[in-house]
Every structure is written in structure tokens, then in C-alpha cells.
């Protein structure tokens, strides 16, 4: 009876432990750390050493090597992607510098005007333009003044010429009359001399 009781007790303990193992089914961690933990848990101990089955060790080794290959592949892809991004950043920086240079030239062009092939600022251009306008206005005013003065002098000279011409005409008429008078007198004298 004792042995039957002992056997039943052992069966009960084994059943309980088996059902606890089934109830406590550990969701396997597929990471490398989880796989190492599983190997450590399922391996047997011998003195201070852990004994691992060759199949489990080979499976772990393959998983580790696959993970390393995948990591190396990801690393290479990341390096290629990083190189592409660096090239892209360098290209964008070059484009940015070109754009900044173009913007600077555009601003200089906007703030300046080409005059006889030289770029001068708008302020200088406006100053030169206003100096030219003022100089031309002063020159026009000077020539208008000179023209009016000359016009006045010309009118006076014309009036003086008309007066002189009238005086000359009067003098000519008087001279002509005097000459005719002297001819008549001369003719009269000649006639007197003939008759006498």
C-alpha cells in the first residue's frame, strides 16, 4: 500500500509539474538573447559546466550567424544609404551656394543699372541723371536768356537799320534833287554860254 501510495504521489507530482509546464508555456523569444536564455534553461549541468546538445548548439550558431549576416547586410545598406544621403547633401549644398550666388547677383543687378557697360548703383545713376537734367535745364535757361537778349538786340538793330534806311532814302532823295538842281543850273549856264 505504501508503494502504491508513493507511486500515485509521484504520478500526481509529475502530472502537476507537467500541467504547470503546459500552463506556463513560455512564448519563445526569437531574439538572440532569448535563444541564449532558452539554451541556458534547457541545458543540463555537469559540475560547474552547462552541457548543451550539439543540435541545439548548431541551431543557435546558425541563428547567430544569420543574425550577424543580416546585421552586416543592414549595415552595408545603411552605409550605401548614408553615402547617397551625403552625396545628396553635398549636391544640395552646391545648389544652395549656386542659388545664393545667383540671388546675390540678382540683388546687385536689381539695385544697379548698366550704363555704358558698367554696373552702377541706382542712387549713383539717379544722381548722374538729375545732374544731367539740371545741367541741361541750366543750359536751356542760359540759351533762352541769350536768345531773348539777342532777339532784343536784333529787333533794335532792325529798327536802327530801318531808321538809317529811311534817313538814307531821305538823304538820297535830297542828293538826287540837289544833283538835278545842279544839273539844271549847269545846263542853264551851258545854255547861257552858248547863247552869248
C-alpha positions as CSV (number, residue, x, y, z in Angstrom):
1,X,0.0,0.0,0.0
2,X,2.8,2.4,0.8
3,X,4.4,1.7,-2.5
4,X,1.0,2.3,-4.3
5,X,0.5,5.5,-2.4
6,X,4.1,6.5,-3.2
7,X,3.6,5.7,-6.9
8,X,0.4,7.7,-7.0
9,X,2.1,10.5,-5.3
10,X,4.9,10.6,-7.8
11,X,2.4,10.4,-10.7
12,X,0.5,13.3,-9.2
13,X,3.6,15.4,-8.8
14,X,4.7,14.6,-12.3
15,X,1.3,15.4,-13.7
16,X,1.2,18.6,-11.7
17,X,4.6,19.7,-12.9
18,X,3.7,18.7,-16.5
19,X,0.5,20.6,-16.4
20,X,2.3,23.6,-14.9
21,X,4.8,23.4,-17.7
22,X,1.9,23.3,-20.2
23,X,0.2,26.2,-18.4
24,X,3.3,28.2,-18.2
25,X,4.1,27.8,-21.8
26,X,6.8,30.4,-22.4
27,X,6.3,32.4,-25.5
28,X,9.6,31.8,-27.2
29,X,11.7,34.9,-27.6
30,X,13.2,34.7,-31.1
31,X,15.9,37.2,-30.4
32,X,19.4,36.1,-29.8
33,X,19.2,36.9,-26.1
34,X,16.0,34.8,-25.9
35,X,17.7,31.9,-27.7
36,X,20.7,32.1,-25.4
37,X,18.4,32.1,-22.4
38,X,16.5,29.1,-23.7
39,X,19.7,27.2,-24.3
40,X,20.8,28.0,-20.8
41,X,17.4,26.9,-19.4
42,X,17.2,23.6,-21.3
43,X,20.8,22.6,-21.0
44,X,21.9,20.2,-18.3
45,X,24.5,20.9,-15.7
46,X,27.6,19.0,-15.0
47,X,29.6,20.2,-12.0
48,X,30.1,23.9,-12.8
49,X,29.6,23.4,-16.6
50,X,26.5,23.5,-18.8
51,X,26.1,20.7,-21.2
52,X,24.4,21.8,-24.5
53,X,23.3,19.3,-27.1
54,X,25.1,19.6,-30.4
55,X,21.8,20.1,-32.4
56,X,20.8,23.0,-30.1
57,X,24.3,24.5,-30.3
58,X,24.3,24.2,-34.1
59,X,20.9,25.7,-34.3
60,X,22.0,28.6,-32.1
61,X,25.2,29.0,-34.1
62,X,23.2,29.2,-37.4
63,X,20.8,31.7,-35.9
64,X,23.7,33.8,-34.6
65,X,25.5,33.7,-37.9
66,X,22.2,34.5,-39.8
67,X,21.7,37.5,-37.4
68,X,25.2,38.6,-38.0
69,X,24.8,38.3,-41.8
70,X,21.5,40.2,-41.6
71,X,23.1,42.9,-39.4
72,X,26.1,43.1,-41.8
73,X,23.7,43.4,-44.7
74,X,21.7,46.1,-42.9
75,X,25.0,47.8,-42.1
76,X,26.1,47.8,-45.7
77,X,22.7,49.0,-46.8
78,X,22.8,51.8,-44.2
79,X,26.4,52.7,-45.4
80,X,25.2,52.9,-49.0
81,X,22.1,54.9,-47.9
82,X,24.4,57.2,-45.8
83,X,26.7,57.7,-48.8
84,X,23.8,58.5,-51.0
85,X,22.5,60.9,-48.4
86,X,25.9,62.5,-48.0
87,X,26.2,62.9,-51.8
88,X,22.7,64.3,-51.9
89,X,23.6,66.8,-49.1
90,X,26.8,67.8,-50.9
91,X,24.8,68.3,-54.1
92,X,22.1,70.3,-52.3
93,X,24.8,72.4,-50.6
94,X,26.4,73.1,-54.0
95,X,22.9,74.0,-55.4
96,X,22.3,76.2,-52.3
97,X,25.6,78.0,-52.8
98,X,24.8,78.5,-56.5
99,X,21.4,79.8,-55.6
100,X,22.9,82.2,-53.0
101,X,25.4,83.4,-55.6
102,X,22.6,83.8,-58.2
103,X,20.5,85.7,-55.6
104,X,23.4,87.9,-54.8
105,X,23.9,88.7,-58.5
106,X,20.2,89.3,-58.9
107,X,20.1,91.7,-56.0
108,X,23.1,93.5,-57.3
109,X,21.5,93.7,-60.7
110,X,18.2,94.8,-59.2
111,X,20.0,97.5,-57.2
112,X,22.2,98.7,-60.1
113,X,21.8,99.8,-63.7
114,X,24.1,99.1,-66.6
115,X,25.5,102.4,-68.0
116,X,28.0,102.2,-70.9
117,X,28.8,98.6,-69.9
118,X,29.4,99.5,-66.2
119,X,27.2,98.5,-63.3
120,X,26.4,101.5,-61.2
121,X,24.0,101.7,-58.2
122,X,20.6,103.2,-58.7
123,X,21.5,106.0,-56.3
124,X,24.5,107.0,-58.3
125,X,22.5,106.6,-61.6
126,X,19.8,108.8,-60.2
127,X,22.4,111.4,-59.1
128,X,24.0,111.4,-62.5
129,X,20.7,111.6,-64.2
130,X,19.5,114.5,-62.1
131,X,22.8,116.3,-62.6
132,X,22.4,115.9,-66.4
133,X,18.8,117.1,-66.2
134,X,19.7,120.1,-64.1
135,X,22.7,120.9,-66.4
136,X,20.5,120.7,-69.4
137,X,17.9,122.9,-67.8
138,X,20.5,125.5,-66.8
139,X,22.0,125.3,-70.4
140,X,18.5,125.7,-71.8
141,X,17.8,128.7,-69.5
142,X,21.1,130.2,-70.5
143,X,20.4,129.8,-74.2
144,X,16.9,131.1,-73.8
145,X,18.3,134.1,-72.0
146,X,20.9,134.6,-74.7
147,X,18.3,134.2,-77.4
148,X,16.0,136.7,-75.8
149,X,18.8,139.2,-75.4
150,X,19.9,138.6,-79.0
151,X,16.4,138.9,-80.1
152,X,16.0,142.2,-78.4
153,X,19.3,143.4,-79.9
154,X,18.3,142.1,-83.3
155,X,15.0,144.0,-83.1
156,X,16.8,147.1,-82.0
157,X,19.3,146.7,-84.8
158,X,16.4,146.2,-87.3
159,X,14.7,149.3,-86.1
160,X,18.0,151.2,-86.3
161,X,18.6,149.8,-89.8
162,X,15.1,151.0,-90.8
163,X,15.8,154.4,-89.4
164,X,19.1,154.5,-91.2
165,X,17.5,153.3,-94.4
166,X,14.8,156.0,-94.0
167,X,17.4,158.6,-93.4
168,X,19.4,157.3,-96.3
169,X,16.4,157.3,-98.5
170,X,15.7,160.9,-97.4
171,X,19.3,161.8,-98.0
172,X,19.4,160.1,-101.3
173,X,16.3,162.0,-102.4
174,X,17.8,165.2,-101.3
175,X,21.0,164.4,-103.0
176,X,19.1,163.5,-106.1
177,X,17.2,166.7,-106.0
178,X,20.4,168.7,-105.4
179,X,22.1,166.9,-108.2
180,X,19.2,167.6,-110.5
181,X,19.2,171.2,-109.4
182,X,22.9,171.4,-110.0
183,X,22.5,169.8,-113.5
184,X,19.8,172.3,-114.3
185,X,22.0,175.1,-113.2
186,X,24.9,173.6,-115.1
187,X,22.7,173.2,-118.2
188,X,21.4,176.7,-117.8
189,X,24.9,178.0,-117.6
190,X,25.9,176.0,-120.6
191,X,22.9,177.3,-122.4
192,X,23.8,180.8,-121.4
193,X,27.3,180.4,-122.6
194,X,26.1,179.1,-126.0
195,X,23.7,181.9,-126.4
196,X,26.1,184.5,-125.5
